[in-house]
């Protein structure tokens, strides 16, 4: 068992513009907002080991890009189990497991971990290393909102 009960996990591909938002936010949290009672993990695009690591924590916050039809750069924090996946669900991520895969595997393995998602609506996931202007312009606000959520979970 990990020595903390909350893991903050960044997911994404930093070579696919907005899809790298989870990694950028995780790095900023580590540099500017690190909380001593949380563990911060960068899973990038290698997320297969993620399912096994999730069981080590009471709560996990996944930070990832989403395609939910929201305005670009909008943040939604929700429980993974509350997501409604439809047949039309499109995986936005270019990493090994997308949120739907994580949801299905966590149910299959009957994980007791409470999994939250900080999903950021993407605008551009083409090849490139910089965020779209919509995400860049809202980045600091998103980071502060996620840090506020983390602080509440640690109370």
HELIX and SHEET records of a PDB file:
HELIX    1   1 UNK A   17  UNK A   20  5                                   4    
HELIX    2   2 UNK A   21  UNK A   32  1                                  12    
HELIX    3   3 UNK A   50  UNK A   54  1                                   5    
HELIX    4   4 UNK A   80  UNK A   82  5                                   3    
HELIX    5   5 UNK A   99  UNK A  108  1                                  10    
HELIX    6   6 UNK A  133  UNK A  154  1                                  22    
SHEET    1   A 5 UNK A  38  UNK A  44  0                                        
SHEET    2   A 5 UNK A   6  UNK A  11  1                                        
SHEET    3   A 5 UNK A  59  UNK A  66  1                                        
SHEET    4   A 5 UNK A 114  UNK A 121  1                                        
SHEET    5   A 5 UNK A  75  UNK A  79 -1                                        
END                                                                             
